[in-house]
Amino acid sequence: MIPQGATHPLDVCILGLGYIGLPTASLLATKGFRVHGVDVNEVLIQNLQQGKCVIYEPALDVMVKSALQSGKLTADTRPREADIFIICVPTPFAAGHKPDLRHVRAAAAGIAPLLRNGNLVILESTVPVGATEGMAETLASMRPDLRIGRHGPENAPPVHVAHCPERVLPGRILHELVENDRIVGGIDPESTRMGVAFYRGFVSGNVQGTDSRTAEMIKLTENSFRDVNIAFANELSLICKELGLDVWEVIALANRHPRVNILQPGAGVGGHCIAVDPWFLVDSAPETARLIRTAREVNDAKPEKIIAQTLEAVARMPHATVACLGLAFKPDIDDLRESPALSIAEALAGKNMPLVICEPHIHHLPPSLQGKPHVRHMPLADCLQQGDIILALVGHKAFAAIDAETLAGKTVIDACGLWRNRRPACPEGNGNKS
C-alpha cells in the first residue's frame, strides 16, 4: 500500500515525457519523489540521459538538469515498478474526429505486469468521458489477480485508478502545476481519496475530489467553453472584413460594456487541447453538441481564410516573396502542435511561391517544410527585408516590436492584431499596403 505519513520518498513512474510529463516529472523529483520517466522516443530519452532538455519552457531546463543530477529523476523507454503511475501520453483524434486512445491503451498494457498491492494509477491525458473506467477494465483484464474498482475478487489486493486532467498554460507550466486548482476523479471513493492526497502533497491550489467521469467532463467543458468563445471572435473578424470594419476597434469598444468580454481573433486555434478536446464531446453526443461542433468548424476554417487572402495578394504581385511570422500555436512558445500558423505555412509552401519564415523559438523548420528549395527559415530582420507580403500569424513579443517604418511599402496581413494600434498598418485580413 502507499504508506500514509511515510518517512521515505514514494516512487513515481510517469509515462509520456512531453509538454506535461517532463515538467511534472522534474517538479516531483525536486519535491522529494523518486521519479522514473518513460517515453517511446529514444532520441528524447538519450538527450535526457545526457542531461539535455529538449522542450522549451521557462526554467524547465534548469529543473530537469537539477533533477537528473540529484538522481531523483531517471529516464528510460521502459517503465518500472512504482507506488504511483501517471499517464501523460497524447490523445489525438483519428479520421472523422474520432478519439484515438491507442497511446493510453499502450501505456496501460506497459504497466499492467508491474502493478502491485496499493498502487495508484493516474490518467492525466485528456480523454472522452468513460475512458478512465475503460482503462481500469483493460488493467483488470490483464491482471485478474488484482481488485481494480468493481473488477476482480473482493479479497484481492487493490489497485486504485483516477483521472486528474492537466490544466496548465504553456510558458507558465512549472508555475501552474503548483498554483492551479486540480480536479481528481477516481473510479471509486478510495481511488479519489488517494488521488486527492497525492496532489495535495505538492499542489498549493485547491484539490477537489469527484468521480472519474465528472473529472473527464470538466476538462472537456473547460476547453470547449474557450473554443466557442474564440470562434465568436474569429467569426466576428470575418464579418467585419466583409463590412469593411476594423475588428480590433469593434472588440475594444464593445468590451467597454460592463458585461461583455470578447476574446481576440487570430489565425485559428491550435495546441493539443482546445483544437482537439471539443471533438471528444461531439463524438460522444453528435446530435446534441451542435454549438460545440460549429465552433470547431469556424476555428478550423479560419486558416483557409488567411490562405485565401494571401493568395489574393500574391495574384496582385506575382513575383512577391511571402514572409510568415510565426509557426507556433500561440505566442512565445515553441509548441507547433495543431498550429494554424503551421498549416497556413504548409499550404503556401505547396503553392511553390518564395516563402520565408521566422519562428524565433525553433532552430529548424519542421519536417513538413523541410527539403523545399523555395522555403527558408531565417532571422526576423532578414524575413522582413525579403518579404513583400508580411503575414503576422503568431503574436510573439519579438514581432510586436516591429515598427511602422519597417513595414512601409509592404502588404501586411495581420491575422493576430499585432499592429492593430499602429496606423497605417492594416487591420486583420484587409491586405492593404501599409
Summary of the structure (lengths in Angstrom):
residues: 434
radius of gyration: 23.8
end to end distance: 67.2
largest distance: 77.9
contacts: 1505
relative contact order: 0.08
helix: 41%
strand: 15%
